[in-house]
Amino acid sequence: MIARYDFAPLDGITKTVFRQVWNDHFGGVDRYFIPFFSPTSEHVMMNRDLKELDRSRNAGLTLVPQVMTKRAEDFLWAIDIVKDLGFTEANLNLGCPSGTVAGKGKGSGFLARPDDLEKFFDEVFSKASLPVSVKTRLGIHESEEFERLLEIYNRYPIHCLTIHPRVQKQFYKGEVHMEAFAKALTASKNPVCYNGDLRTVEEIRAFEEKFPTVEAVMIGRGAIADPALLRKLHGGKAATREELQAFTQTLYHAYTEFYEGQAAQAAQRMKEVWFYLIHLFEGGERIDRKLRRNRNPREYEQLEATIFRELPLLEHPEGELV
Ligand SMILES: Cc1cc2nc3c(=O)[nH]c(=O)nc-3n(C[C@H](O)[C@H](O)[C@H](O)COP(=O)(O)O)c2cc1C
């Protein structure tokens, strides 16, 4: 039995409103990772980041903030900020594959410069005022790059090393390198968390059986596509159509309130949730295409009603979640 289940951070989706509503309706994870914020060089917190880090908005939930930067002084500053806000761990994003981010040497882009990463860790781990965890990929081009990276990680007391076993060039598609993950798990001196492509109870159980020494499993898209995934994992029932409808309607209303009545913005957020959730409905592709083209909140509401009225619910999500 794995000690802990973490909800992965998905920028634009698993933010404060989503976390609260998902937790109230389904839940079953131990911790939620907050999508990253990037410290500014002037060391001024942006209002939208402060809003996201406001713990009173997700009272009762265990949250881990994530920071993306390549400068140790900025990371140390961010750690002090999140410590003052009451958090007990700070996570470093070394996984974001976006071209603009990686091009600036941040996120997974930092993995291309192991020597600089080492200097960064030297400074961070000698001064950090909170435990630091890391979320990483295997490298930029190929999984073999991870040998050198793990050598570096092993030199520091990383609170937990979450590994998404893909390289930057793969984004979120294609093979997860399970052999490379197995090697990393054996060779890591720090606790390891696995992340990537787990979306059914059977897949999670099979993973746990194969890798009983992982400290935690992190799940993202799978828990959006099937919001009851963790509940089922803990022996609970699958989501019913009524429950899912109550979940999406509450979420839509919560977004509308968050955006101060701007239904178009709320509908935009909902489309990003439906991008994954539609896979739980048989024959959802046709409506998903319409949802993606849609710009009008009224039409969004009608399309959502059509899904619940017409499409059969599946036992678990089908098709690739990309
Ligand atoms: C739209 C989107 C946004 C993401 N935002 C973040 C982020 O802010 N921080 C991060 O570490 N990973 C981010 N990720 C990666 C996820 O946390 C996770 O590693 C990835 O989805 C693979 O896990 P899964 O197959 O369980 O979803 C994002 C992924 C997607 C698709």
The ligand as an SDF file (V2000), in Angstrom:
LIG
                    3D

 31 33  0  0  0  0  0  0  0  0999 V2000
   -2.4370   21.5880  -18.8420 C   0  0  0  0  0  0  0  0  0  0  0  0
   -1.3390   21.0910  -17.9550 C   0  0  0  0  0  0  0  0  0  0  0  0
   -0.7920   21.9320  -16.9880 C   0  0  0  0  0  0  0  0  0  0  0  0
    0.2470   21.4810  -16.1410 C   0  0  0  0  0  0  0  0  0  0  0  0
    0.7700   22.3240  -15.1880 N   0  0  0  0  0  0  0  0  0  0  0  0
    1.7830   21.8810  -14.3770 C   0  0  0  0  0  0  0  0  0  0  0  0
    2.3520   22.7080  -13.3500 C   0  0  0  0  0  0  0  0  0  0  0  0
    1.9380   23.8410  -13.0940 O   0  0  0  0  0  0  0  0  0  0  0  0
    3.3740   22.1820  -12.6120 N   0  0  0  0  0  0  0  0  0  0  0  0
    3.8550   20.9110  -12.8090 C   0  0  0  0  0  0  0  0  0  0  0  0
    4.7660   20.4750  -12.1170 O   0  0  0  0  0  0  0  0  0  0  0  0
    3.3040   20.1060  -13.7390 N   0  0  0  0  0  0  0  0  0  0  0  0
    2.2960   20.5600  -14.5190 C   0  0  0  0  0  0  0  0  0  0  0  0
    1.7370   19.7130  -15.4300 N   0  0  0  0  0  0  0  0  0  0  0  0
    2.1530   18.2930  -15.4490 C   0  0  0  0  0  0  0  0  0  0  0  0
    1.2860   17.4470  -14.4940 C   0  0  0  0  0  0  0  0  0  0  0  0
    1.4910   17.8460  -13.1560 O   0  0  0  0  0  0  0  0  0  0  0  0
    1.6500   15.9480  -14.6220 C   0  0  0  0  0  0  0  0  0  0  0  0
    3.0320   15.8110  -14.4170 O   0  0  0  0  0  0  0  0  0  0  0  0
    1.2790   15.3730  -15.9890 C   0  0  0  0  0  0  0  0  0  0  0  0
   -0.0470   15.6980  -16.3360 O   0  0  0  0  0  0  0  0  0  0  0  0
    1.4720   13.8590  -16.0200 C   0  0  0  0  0  0  0  0  0  0  0  0
    0.7240   13.2220  -14.9910 O   0  0  0  0  0  0  0  0  0  0  0  0
   -0.7410   12.5690  -15.2810 P   0  0  0  0  0  0  0  0  0  0  0  0
   -0.5640   11.6300  -16.4490 O   0  0  0  0  0  0  0  0  0  0  0  0
   -1.1230   11.8820  -14.0060 O   0  0  0  0  0  0  0  0  0  0  0  0
   -1.6280   13.7010  -15.6450 O   0  0  0  0  0  0  0  0  0  0  0  0
    0.7180   20.1510  -16.2870 C   0  0  0  0  0  0  0  0  0  0  0  0
    0.1560   19.3160  -17.2480 C   0  0  0  0  0  0  0  0  0  0  0  0
   -0.8420   19.7550  -18.0740 C   0  0  0  0  0  0  0  0  0  0  0  0
   -1.4170   18.8110  -19.1110 C   0  0  0  0  0  0  0  0  0  0  0  0
  1  2  1  0
  2  3  1  0
  2 30  2  0
  3  4  2  0
  4  5  1  0
  4 28  1  0
  5  6  2  0
  6  7  1  0
  6 13  1  0
  7  8  2  0
  7  9  1  0
  9 10  1  0
 10 11  2  0
 10 12  1  0
 12 13  2  0
 13 14  1  0
 14 15  1  0
 14 28  1  0
 15 16  1  0
 16 17  1  0
 16 18  1  0
 18 19  1  0
 18 20  1  0
 20 21  1  0
 20 22  1  0
 22 23  1  0
 23 24  1  0
 24 25  2  0
 24 26  1  0
 24 27  1  0
 28 29  2  0
 29 30  1  0
 30 31  1  0
M  END
$$$$
